[in-house]
């Protein structure tokens, strides 16, 4: 099971683990951009980050965190969207601000598999956005 149910996602955040969600892509001029959300727990807050990077992936290069950012001035973690005290609020924040789905979160490090599926769907002409 790749996706975390909302209770499992909340549990991961409470245990101090990051969770991520692939948000699809869009064309920006001549570049294709991919997006993903990360919820990162801290001592007393959960921070929502948005990663937007140039799609330079290949069949053997799937680590989206290594792709060049859309905005070269952006921090390596992505753009901070907001921070809240409670994991439940964090899921709602991601849903409200980024259109994230409550049932499409994955553990940290699984986003590469999500991106690989996206690449496969794009190459076969099907709708790749989650």
N, C-alpha and C positions, 0 to 999 in steps of 0.2 A: 504494500500500500504506500504509494508515493505521497499522497496528500494528507495533511493533518486535519482532523476534524477540529471544529472550534475549541472543544475542551482540551484536546491534545496541544493545539497551538498555544493556548493560554498556559497550560502546564509547562510547556517548553520555556516560555518567557519567564514564568515564575521561578524556574530552575536556572535562570541566567543564560539561556541559549538564544541565539539569534534565529529568526525565521525569515524566509524570503518568499516573494511571489513574482513570477514572471508576468509582465503586463502587456507584452506584445511589442509591436514596432510601428514605425511610420517613416515616410520618406521626407527628407529635409534637403531640398535642393537635389544634388546628385548623390547624396549619401542616404543609406538606410540606417535608421536609429532604432535601437532596442531599449526597452525600459523594464525596470523591475523595482519592487519595493523591498525594503529591509526594515524589520522591527528589531531594534537592538536594546536589550534591557541594561539599565545602569543600576546604581545603588538605590535610587528612589524614583526613577522615571524610565519610561520606555520611549525611545526616540524613533520616529519614522523618517527614513531616508528614501529618496528617489534617485536611482541610478539611471542615467541616460547616456548611452555610449554609441559610438559609431560601430556598426556591425562589420567587423573585419574577420569574423569567424570562418573556420574551415572545418572539414570533417574531423580533423585532428586537433583543432584549436577551439575549445568550447568554453574556456574560462572567461566569462563576460567581465569579471572584475579586472582583467588585464587589458581590455579593449580601451582605446582612447576615448576620453569623455567628449560629449557633444560640446560642452563649454570648457575650453582649456583651463579656465581659472577655477573650475569646480574642484572641490576637495576630492580625494580619492574615494572617500566613503559615499559620495553623492551629495545631493542637496538635502539639507534638513527641512522637512515639511512641518514638523511639530513634535512635541513631547508631552506625554501625559503620565499620570501617576499609576494608572491601573492597566493591566494587560487587556481587559475587556474594552476599555476606552481606546486602547491602541488599535485594536482590530476595527473599531468603529471609525477612528480617525483615518485609517488607511482606506476604508470603504468610502467614506465621505469625500476625501480629498483626491484620491487616486483611482477610484472605481474598483478597488481590490475586492475580491470575492472572499467571503468568510470561509469557504471550503476549498481554497486553492493554495493554501500556505504549505511550504515545504521546509524541511530542516535546512540549516545552513550547509552549503556545499552541493545541494541537489539542483540548484538553479541551472547548472550546466546541462543537466538532463532535460530540463524544461526547454532550454534554448535549442538543444539538439532536436527535440520534437518539432519545435517551431521551424527550424531550418528544413526539416524533412517535409513538413506541410507546405512551406513556401515553394520548394523545388517541385512538388507534385501539383501545384496550382490550387490546392484546397485552402480554405480560410485558416490562416495560421494564428490569428489572435485568440487568446483564451476566452 
